[in-house]
Amino acid sequence: MVMQRPDRAIIKRFPIAHKLALVFTLIIGAGMIILGLVIAEDQADLLERQMMASSDMAVKQLAQLAKEPVLADDPLTLQVIVDNLHKQQGVVGAAVYTEEMQPIVQAGLLPDQAIISKHTRTGKQFIYTKAQDIGNAPLVVVGSVSPMAVDGLTLGYALIGFDRSIVESAKQHTIKTVGLITLFFVLVGSLASILVGSRLARPINQIIKISSAISQGDYAFRFDKLRNDELGELMQAMNEMTEGLAQKEHVEKTFSRYVAPIVAKEVLKKNPQASGGRTLTASVLFADIVGFTTLSESIPADQLNSLLNVYFGYIAHIVDSCTGYIDKYIGDCVMAIFGVPKFDKRHTQNAVDCAVLIQYFVRELNQQRLQQGKLILQFHIGVNSGTMLAGNIGAANRMDYTVMGKEVNTASRLSGSAKAGEVLLSEATYQAVKKAPHLQCQAEEMMVLRGTALPVMTYTARLRETNDANFIKAKLGSLLPKKELAR
């Protein structure tokens, strides 16, 4: 299975198989070229020495054979000897000279007499060039001179010229042969390196695919066949890592069903063992079911549970659409928080909007359920804003991220004092939203809330009939089924 890679800058890839092939080819090619040059030089040097040795031996034999004809003054015999020697392979010139360096007999390409005179004194081999036919390069010749001596008396000199191009030809042949062998090994090495590199790159490509899938949140990939090398250990580590990530994702998904995602992120990025919290300004909404105790005694528990899930499910959508989150379900009560853990300067407005949307939606839903002969629920809601403590609260082995303080308690008591279908606000909350064009807020009465000694002024809020439909559409969009919002 091949996963699509996430959007990112396109990087030109050079496959590892091709890299290995290139490296192996360069190594083999460089090695064979160096070896070929060494072999060619050694071969040329060997041929050079062999030619020198053969030339020296041949000129000494010529000097030995030419002694008697020179003493007998027999130039015909000398000419036959020189001609036969000139016909041998590699010999391009041969001659016999008097002691005064006057030629007696000669054949082939010979050096100038001055050059011969110079080297008769040294006795060393020398190199000379001779022009050939028109259009051909000059011929390079190795000359060897040997004296003809009898009882210490020098009768003359013998000379032989060997074609040095034989050495160069052998050297070029060696280089050509080594070049062909090098090319063969380069091709074989390249093919072998590509095959080996492809086999080596196969698990690496699989690792890349799995890494790409993991980056997209797909943790289903596993390596079934593991290699018995370092890549096999990497595959096993990838399997273990993917398994761990899958378990972590499962935990996070399960966790997010019980804790709001924004709270989950807040808890996970901090030390979960840390207790306490921070003081901030936020808004709290409590929505209680009217007559829940009586209702719970009149219907089976499973039917009651299904009924609560229907209403609470819609309330959760509405809270989310108003940028709040449900802190907890307390039996028949929903507690929602706005402006925590991430501060929102509109937390009061969002909380009140959420409350009036809940009451509006519950009325619409109840009308449909009554027509269908189903049970209905009604809510009384309280909203309060102010300073409260937010953070991890509880024991070391069981904590809850929530808010607490006097303002939270006030919101709960406002909910308990509200009538069925009513949204009850505190003074601070009312002052923050009273100018909202889509809301109709009015003073209710001074009342003593449960647990307080002094009376407080309370206010009610609801949607204005003239523009509530536009507000609902803007806030909820397609989150809720249209049939359940139809009048």
C-alpha positions in Angstrom: 0.0 0.0 0.0 1.4 3.3 -1.0 0.5 6.5 0.9 0.5 9.9 -0.6 3.2 12.1 0.9 2.1 15.3 2.6 2.4 18.6 0.8 5.9 20.0 1.0 8.6 21.3 -1.2 9.5 18.9 -4.0 13.0 17.5 -3.5 14.7 16.0 -6.5 15.7 12.5 -5.4 18.7 10.5 -6.6 18.0 6.9 -5.8 20.5 5.1 -3.5 20.8 2.3 -6.1 22.0 4.8 -8.6 24.4 6.3 -6.1 25.9 2.9 -5.3 26.2 2.1 -9.0 27.9 5.5 -9.6 30.3 5.0 -6.7 31.1 1.4 -7.6 31.6 2.4 -11.3 33.9 5.2 -10.4 35.9 2.9 -8.0 36.1 0.0 -10.6 36.8 2.4 -13.5 39.5 4.3 -11.6 41.1 1.1 -10.4 41.1 -0.5 -13.8 42.5 2.6 -15.5 45.3 2.9 -12.9 46.0 -0.8 -13.3 46.0 -0.5 -17.1 48.4 2.4 -17.1 50.8 0.5 -14.7 50.6 -2.7 -16.8 51.1 -0.7 -20.0 54.1 1.1 -18.6 55.6 -2.2 -17.3 54.9 -3.9 -20.6 56.5 -1.1 -22.5 59.5 -1.1 -20.2 59.8 -4.8 -20.5 59.6 -4.7 -24.3 62.1 -1.9 -24.3 64.6 -3.9 -22.3 64.0 -7.0 -24.4 64.5 -5.0 -27.6 67.7 -3.5 -26.2 69.0 -6.9 -25.2 68.0 -8.4 -28.6 69.6 -5.5 -30.5 72.8 -5.8 -28.5 73.0 -9.5 -29.0 72.2 -9.2 -32.8 74.9 -6.5 -33.4 77.5 -8.6 -31.5 76.6 -11.6 -33.7 76.9 -9.5 -36.8 80.3 -8.3 -35.6 81.4 -11.9 -35.0 80.1 -13.1 -38.4 81.7 -10.1 -40.3 85.3 -10.6 -39.0 86.4 -13.3 -41.4 84.8 -11.7 -44.6 86.4 -8.4 -43.6 89.8 -10.0 -43.1 89.3 -11.9 -46.4 88.1 -8.7 -48.1 85.0 -10.5 -49.2 82.3 -7.8 -49.5 79.9 -10.2 -51.3 79.6 -12.4 -48.2 79.2 -9.4 -46.0 76.4 -8.1 -48.2 74.6 -11.4 -48.0 74.9 -11.4 -44.2 73.7 -7.8 -43.9 70.8 -8.4 -46.3 69.6 -11.5 -44.4 69.8 -9.7 -41.2 67.8 -6.7 -42.6 65.0 -9.1 -43.5 64.4 -10.1 -39.9 61.4 -8.7 -38.2 62.0 -5.4 -36.4 65.4 -4.8 -38.1 65.2 -1.7 -40.3 68.9 -1.2 -41.0 72.2 -3.0 -40.9 75.8 -2.1 -42.0 79.5 -2.9 -41.6 82.0 -0.1 -41.4 85.8 0.2 -41.6 87.9 1.3 -38.7 87.8 4.8 -40.3 83.9 4.6 -40.3 83.7 4.1 -44.1 80.8 1.9 -45.1 81.8 -1.5 -46.5 78.2 -2.9 -46.9 74.8 -1.5 -45.7 71.1 -2.0 -46.0 68.0 -0.2 -44.8 67.6 3.0 -42.8 70.8 4.0 -41.3 71.8 7.0 -39.2 74.2 9.8 -40.3 77.9 8.9 -40.2 78.5 11.6 -37.6 76.0 10.0 -35.2 77.6 6.6 -35.7 81.1 8.0 -35.0 79.9 9.7 -31.8 78.5 6.5 -30.4 81.3 4.1 -31.4 83.4 5.8 -28.8 80.8 5.3 -26.0 79.6 1.9 -27.1 76.0 2.7 -25.9 72.8 2.3 -27.8 71.2 5.4 -29.2 68.0 6.5 -30.9 67.7 8.1 -34.3 64.8 9.0 -36.6 64.5 8.4 -40.3 62.0 9.8 -42.7 59.7 7.2 -44.5 57.4 7.6 -47.4 55.7 11.0 -48.0 52.8 11.4 -45.6 54.1 9.0 -43.0 55.6 10.0 -39.7 59.4 9.7 -39.2 60.5 6.3 -38.0 62.1 6.1 -34.5 65.0 3.6 -34.6 67.2 2.2 -31.8 70.8 1.9 -33.0 73.4 -0.5 -31.6 77.1 -0.5 -32.6 79.7 -3.2 -31.8 83.4 -3.2 -32.8 85.0 -6.1 -34.7 88.2 -6.9 -32.9 90.9 -9.6 -33.4 93.6 -9.9 -30.9 93.0 -6.4 -29.7 93.1 -5.0 -33.2 89.8 -3.2 -34.3 89.0 -4.2 -37.9 85.8 -2.1 -38.1 82.3 -1.7 -36.7 78.9 -3.4 -37.1 75.6 -1.6 -36.8 72.0 -2.7 -36.5 68.9 -0.5 -36.3 65.7 -1.9 -34.6 62.2 -0.4 -35.2 61.2 1.2 -31.8 57.6 1.5 -33.0 57.1 -2.1 -32.0 57.4 -1.1 -28.4 54.9 1.7 -28.9 52.5 -0.6 -30.8 52.7 -3.1 -28.0 52.1 -0.4 -25.5 49.0 0.8 -27.3 47.8 -2.7 -27.7 48.1 -3.3 -24.0 46.3 0.0 -23.2 43.5 -1.0 -25.6 43.2 -4.4 -24.1 43.2 -3.1 -20.6 40.6 -0.5 -21.7 38.3 -3.1 -23.1 38.6 -5.2 -19.9 38.0 -2.1 -17.8 34.9 -1.3 -19.8 33.7 -4.8 -19.3 34.2 -4.8 -15.6 32.7 -1.3 -15.3 29.5 -2.5 -17.1 29.4 -5.7 -15.0 30.1 -3.8 -11.8 27.5 -1.1 -12.6 24.8 -3.8 -13.3 25.8 -5.7 -10.1 25.8 -2.5 -8.1 22.3 -1.5 -9.4 20.9 -4.9 -8.5 22.5 -4.8 -5.1 21.5 -1.2 -4.5 17.9 -1.9 -5.6 17.7 -4.8 -3.2 19.2 -2.6 -0.5 17.0 0.3 -1.3 13.8 -1.7 -1.2 13.4 -1.8 2.6 14.6 1.9 2.7 11.8 2.8 0.3 9.3 0.9 2.5 10.6 2.8 5.5 10.1 6.1 3.6 6.5 5.0 2.8 5.7 4.1 6.4 7.3 7.4 7.6 5.1 9.3 5.2 2.0 7.3 6.3 2.8 8.0 10.0 3.2 11.7 9.3 -0.4 11.6 8.0 -1.7 9.8 11.0 -1.9 6.3 9.5 -0.4 3.8 11.9 -1.6 0.5 10.2 1.6 -0.2 8.4 3.9 -3.0 9.7 6.9 -4.8 8.3 6.1 -8.5 8.0 9.5 -9.8 6.8 12.4 -8.5 8.7 16.0 -8.6 7.4 18.8 -10.1 9.5 21.0 -6.9 9.4 20.9 -3.3 10.6 18.0 -2.5 8.3 16.1 -5.3 10.0 16.7 -3.7 13.3 15.5 -0.4 11.9 12.3 -2.1 10.6 11.7 -3.7 14.0 12.2 -0.3 15.7 9.7 1.2 13.1 7.2 -1.5 13.9 7.5 -0.8 17.7 7.3 2.9 17.2 4.2 2.6 15.0 2.6 0.3 17.5 3.3 2.9 20.2 1.9 5.7 18.2 -1.2 3.8 17.4 -1.8 3.1 21.1 -1.1 6.8 21.9 -3.6 7.9 19.2 -6.2 5.5 20.7 -5.6 6.9 24.1 -5.9 10.5 22.8 -9.1 9.7 20.9 -10.5 8.0 24.0 -9.3 10.8 26.2 -10.9 13.4 23.9 -14.3 11.8 24.3 -14.2 12.6 28.0 -12.3 15.8 27.8 -12.6 18.7 25.3 -9.8 18.7 22.7 -8.7 22.2 23.7 -8.4 21.0 27.3 -6.7 17.8 26.3 -4.0 19.8 24.5 -3.6 22.0 27.6 -3.2 19.0 29.9 -0.9 17.1 27.6 1.5 19.9 27.0 2.0 20.4 30.8 2.9 18.1 33.6 -0.2 16.2 34.4 1.0 15.7 38.0 1.0 19.4 38.6 -1.9 20.6 40.7 -3.2 24.1 41.2 -4.1 26.5 38.4 -4.2 30.1 37.3 -6.6 32.9 38.0 -8.4 34.3 34.9 -11.6 35.9 33.8 -14.1 33.6 32.0 -17.8 32.7 31.8 -19.6 29.6 33.0 -23.0 28.2 31.8 -25.1 25.7 33.7 -28.1 24.1 32.0 -30.3 21.9 34.3 -33.2 19.7 33.3 -36.6 20.8 34.8 -38.2 18.0 36.8 -35.5 15.5 36.3 -36.0 13.6 39.6 -39.7 13.0 38.8 -38.9 12.0 35.2 -36.1 9.6 36.3 -38.6 7.7 38.5 -41.2 7.4 35.8 -39.2 5.8 32.9 -36.6 3.0 32.7 -32.9 3.9 33.1 -32.0 2.9 29.5 -34.8 5.0 28.0 -33.7 7.9 30.2 -30.1 7.5 29.1 -31.1 7.6 25.4 -33.3 10.7 26.0 -30.4 12.6 27.8 -28.0 11.6 25.0 -30.2 13.1 22.3 -30.5 16.5 24.1 -27.0 16.6 25.4 -25.6 15.7 21.9 -27.3 18.8 20.4 -26.2 21.0 23.3 -22.6 19.9 22.8 -22.8 21.0 19.1 -24.2 24.4 20.1 -21.5 24.9 22.8 -18.8 24.1 20.3 -20.3 26.5 17.7 -20.0 29.2 20.3 -16.3 28.5 20.9 -16.9 27.0 24.4 -16.5 23.5 25.7 -18.4 21.2 28.0 -16.5 20.8 31.2 -18.6 18.0 32.6 -22.0 16.4 32.8 -23.3 16.5 36.4 -26.2 14.1 36.3 -28.9 16.1 34.6 -26.8 19.2 34.4 -24.4 20.5 31.7 -21.5 22.7 32.7 -19.9 24.7 29.9 -17.0 27.1 30.1 -16.0 30.0 27.7 -12.6 31.7 27.7 -10.7 28.8 29.2 -8.0 27.6 28.8 -7.3 30.0 25.9 -8.5 33.5 26.7 -11.3 34.9 24.5 -12.3 38.5 25.0 -15.8 37.6 23.8 -16.3 34.9 26.3 -19.3 36.6 27.9 -21.1 37.2 24.6 -20.4 33.6 23.5 -21.7 32.2 26.7 -25.0 34.1 26.5 -25.4 33.4 22.8 -24.9 29.7 23.6 -27.6 29.8 26.3 -30.3 31.5 24.2 -29.5 29.2 21.3 -29.9 26.1 23.5 -33.3 27.4 24.7 -34.4 28.2 21.2 -33.3 24.8 19.9 -34.9 22.9 22.7 -38.3 24.6 22.0 -38.1 23.7 18.3 -37.0 20.1 19.1 -39.8 19.7 21.7 -42.4 20.7 19.2 -41.3 18.0 16.8 -41.1 15.4 19.5 -44.5 16.2 20.8 -45.9 15.8 17.3 -44.2 12.4 17.2 -45.5 11.4 20.7 -42.1 11.4 22.3 -40.9 12.6 25.7 -39.5 16.1 25.9 -37.1 17.9 28.2 -36.9 21.5 29.4 -33.9 23.4 30.7 -33.3 26.3 33.0 -30.0 28.0 32.4 -27.8 30.3 34.4 -24.8 32.3 33.0 -22.2 34.2 35.0 -18.9 35.9 34.2 -16.0 36.8 36.5 -12.7 35.9 38.0 -12.2 32.2 38.7 -9.4 29.6 39.2 -8.7 27.2 36.2 -6.3 24.2 36.3 -5.8 20.6 37.4 -7.7 20.0 40.6 -7.8 16.7 42.5 -5.6 14.0 43.8 -2.3 12.8 42.4 -3.9 9.7 40.9 -7.1 11.3 39.7 -7.3 14.9 38.5 -9.8 17.0 36.7 -9.1 20.2 34.6 -11.9 22.6 35.6 -12.8 26.0 37.0 -13.8 26.9 40.5 -14.6 29.8 42.7 -17.4 32.1 43.8 -18.4 33.1 40.2 -18.8 29.4 39.2 -21.0 28.8 42.2 -23.1 31.9 41.3 -23.7 30.5 37.8 -24.9 27.2 39.2 -27.3 29.0 41.6 -28.6 31.2 38.8 -29.4 28.1 36.9 -31.3 26.7 39.9 -33.3 29.9 40.2 -34.2 30.2 36.5 -37.6 29.1 35.3 -38.3 26.4 32.6 -37.0 27.7 29.2 -35.4 30.7 30.9 -31.8 32.1 30.7 -30.9 33.9 33.9 -27.9 36.3 33.9 -25.9 38.0 36.7 -25.4 41.8 36.7 -21.8 41.5 35.3 -22.9 39.3 32.5 -25.9 41.5 31.6 -23.7 44.6 31.5 -21.4 42.9 28.9 -24.2 41.8 26.5 -27.0 44.2 27.0 -26.2 46.1 23.7 -26.1 43.0 21.5 -28.6 43.7 18.7 -29.8 40.0 18.5 -30.5 39.7 22.2 -33.4 41.0 24.2 -32.3 41.4 27.8 -34.4 42.8 30.7 -34.2 43.0 34.4 -36.0 40.2 36.3 -35.9 40.8 40.0 -33.8 41.0 43.1 -33.4 37.6 44.6 -31.4 35.8 47.3 -29.6 32.9 45.6 -29.1 29.7 47.5 -26.1 29.9 49.8 -25.9 33.7 49.7 -26.9 36.3 52.3 -27.5 39.4 50.2 -30.0 39.7 47.3 -28.6 40.2 43.8 -30.2 41.6 40.7 -30.9 39.1 38.0 -31.7 39.5 34.3 -33.2 37.3 31.6 -32.0 37.0 28.0 -33.6 35.6 24.8 -33.4 36.0 21.0 -35.1 38.9 19.4 -37.9 37.6 17.3 -37.0 39.9 14.4 -33.6 38.6 13.6 -33.1 35.3 15.5 -33.3 33.2 12.3 -30.3 35.1 10.8 -28.4 34.8 14.0 -29.1 31.0 14.2 -28.0 30.4 10.6 -24.8 32.4 11.2 -23.9 30.6 14.4 -25.0 27.0 13.7 -24.8 26.7 9.9 -25.2 23.0 8.9 -24.2 21.6 12.3 -27.8 20.7 13.2 -30.4 18.9 11.0 -32.6 21.5 9.2 -35.8 19.6 9.9 -35.2 20.0 13.6 -34.9 23.8 13.2 -37.9 24.2 11.0 -40.8 26.0 12.6 
